[in-house]
């Protein structure tokens, strides 16, 4: 793709390839009808995204006797259950008991999230590294409800909460291929993506929340002996397939969350998408993916072109949080819907927000979409 720098169920009536495409693209759940559009929305749409670092349901931790069992085992780097955090993640923050968890993790998250949704008038909250809906509810402010969550039995899932008044206006689809779990060669599946649709001025726009493979934040992804990069390379094809599906459907979109990759460095460096001479518009060969952004943002088809937001990262100064891993990408089709006066050098403004130290190692991100022609 050339780049822009910055009776029977349906599944039984379709050939296997068509079923795969439907699932891959996240356009509809296999075997179910597409949801009816909800109420129209025309005012600005404020989006908040936050990696909440191993946020788990406190009731689930207590029911599993998590704190005692982890302490008795010596706080090892392992799980006592698939859907619970590793035993060693909380002691690093001075959290070793249920009381510590409430005081040092949940209470600061609650306070800061309540402050942020009020300050930014948030409509949609995308979260990463959260166990499940119950975990998110444990810190969610009044006036918001959980819209959906990815459903893998794991301690790290992706989800959305929305303002109560918007609950009937949204629909969600898991983007399972991002987890690589459908590939029998995958030893440990990764996080799924989660797409949320909402109607704005008669147009359905889609947000995709991601939490991509960690451990490959920069440098050539095809370098030898970088196992984490091998996994991230394999996520490029399903991510690009989802992007191109939105373009073919004429659907404006944005991708938010923890990319675990410094996309801005790839853009600044003008780095190549592939190892060899093949153009990124050709089919993805995972092992040849050298840089993620030019690979997925090749402008083919044209409506798949994206730009990164103009991110104010000052809240990440002095290593307050991860500076380059969290990002928002906006399709050109969505950018065309926005009021030019609301942009910063023709890019959507966004910002990192400060966060409580023990609550998460990531700063929240916020942005506000102001639609033009109103």
TAFEN-V95110 format. One record per pair of residues at least 6 apart in sequence whose ideal C-beta (glycine too) atoms are under 7 Angstrom apart, sorted by the first residue. I is the first residue (numbers start at 1). GAP is how many residues later the second one is. Records with the same first field share a line. If there is no record, write none. Layout:
BEGIN
I->GAP, GAP
END
This chain:
BEGIN
1->279, 280, 297, 298, 299, 303
2->279, 296, 297, 298
3->291, 294, 295, 296
4->293, 295, 301, 303
5->262
6->261, 301, 302
9->22
10->21
11->8, 19, 20
19->11
22->6, 8
23->7, 153
24->153, 214, 217
25->216, 217, 220
26->147, 149, 169, 216
27->218, 222
28->6
29->144
35->136
37->162, 167
38->130, 131, 132, 161
39->129, 130
40->159, 161, 162
41->128, 157, 158, 159
42->158, 159, 329, 332
44->324, 325, 326
45->78, 155, 324
46->74, 75, 76, 77, 322
47->76, 77, 79, 160, 209, 320
48->68, 69, 72, 74, 77, 316, 318
49->77, 207, 208, 315, 316
50->77, 310, 312, 314
51->77, 78, 160, 207, 275, 309, 311
52->57, 75, 77, 78, 308
53->76, 307, 308, 309
54->31, 35, 75, 101
55->54, 74, 75, 76, 80
56->28, 29, 75, 79, 99
57->74, 75, 77, 78, 81
58->40, 43, 44, 48, 80
59->75
60->24, 71, 74
61->6, 23, 37
62->36
64->16, 17, 20
66->14, 18
67->29, 30, 31
69->11
70->10, 17
71->25
73->14
75->12, 13, 16
76->11, 12
77->9, 11
78->8, 9
79->7
80->7
82->71, 72
83->48, 70, 71, 72
84->71
85->70
90->6, 11
93->11, 265
94->6, 10, 264
95->6, 9, 10
104->254
105->253, 254
106->32, 33
108->248, 250, 251
109->30, 250
110->29
112->243, 244, 247
113->26, 28
114->27
116->6, 237, 248, 250
117->24, 27
120->246
123->39, 40, 43
124->36, 38, 72, 83
125->19, 35, 36
126->34, 81, 83, 130, 131
127->9, 31, 32
128->30, 81, 83, 129, 130
129->27, 82
130->6, 27, 29
131->24, 26
132->17, 25
133->13, 16, 26
136->10, 23, 25
137->9
140->21
143->20, 21
144->17, 18, 19, 20
145->16, 17, 19, 22
146->13, 15
147->13, 14, 15, 20, 23, 25, 49
148->11, 12, 24, 46, 48
149->8, 10
150->7, 8, 9, 24, 42, 44
151->23
152->27, 37, 40
156->35, 55
158->33, 34, 35, 36, 51, 53, 99
159->35
160->12, 34, 36, 49
162->8
169->29, 30
170->26, 27, 28
171->26
172->22, 23, 24
173->22
174->18, 20
175->17, 18, 19, 20, 33, 67
176->6, 16
177->61
178->12, 14, 15, 32, 57, 60, 61
179->10, 11, 12, 13
180->6, 9, 10, 54, 55
181->8
190->23, 41, 45
191->20
193->15, 16, 17, 49
194->15
195->11, 12, 13
196->10, 11
197->7, 9
198->7
200->171
201->170
203->49, 134
204->47
205->46, 47, 48, 129
206->40, 45, 47
207->47, 49
208->34, 45, 47
209->47, 48
210->45, 47, 49
211->46, 47
212->20, 23, 46, 47, 48, 49
213->15, 18, 19, 22, 47
214->14, 46
215->13
216->10, 12, 13, 16, 44, 45
217->43, 44, 45, 107, 108
218->44, 47
220->70
221->8, 11, 12, 68, 69, 70, 71
222->53, 65, 66, 67, 68
223->6
232->29, 60
233->53, 54, 56
234->52
236->48, 50, 53, 56, 59, 60
237->47, 49
239->57
240->44, 55, 56
243->53, 61
244->57, 60
246->7
247->54, 56, 57
248->53
250->53
252->79, 81, 82, 85
253->78, 81
254->74, 75, 76, 77, 80
255->74
256->72
257->69
258->67, 68, 104
259->66, 68
260->65
261->31
262->62
263->29, 30, 45, 64
264->44, 60
265->59
266->25, 26, 27, 28
267->26
271->19, 20, 23
272->18, 19, 22
273->7, 17, 18, 21, 22, 25
274->6, 14, 15, 16
275->13, 15
276->12
278->10
280->14, 15, 18
281->17, 19
284->11
289->6
297->8, 9
299->6
303->29, 30
305->26, 27
306->23, 24, 25, 26
307->23, 25, 28, 40
308->19, 21
309->19, 21, 38, 39, 40, 41, 58
310->34, 35, 37, 38, 39, 40
311->39, 40, 41
312->39, 40
313->10, 39
315->37, 38, 39, 48
316->7, 36, 47
320->43
321->34, 40, 41, 42
322->39, 40
326->36, 39
328->22, 37, 39
330->18
335->13
337->34, 35
338->10, 31, 32, 33, 34
339->31, 32, 33
340->32
342->28
348->19
349->18
350->15, 16, 17
351->15
352->11, 13
353->10, 11, 13
354->9
355->8, 9
END
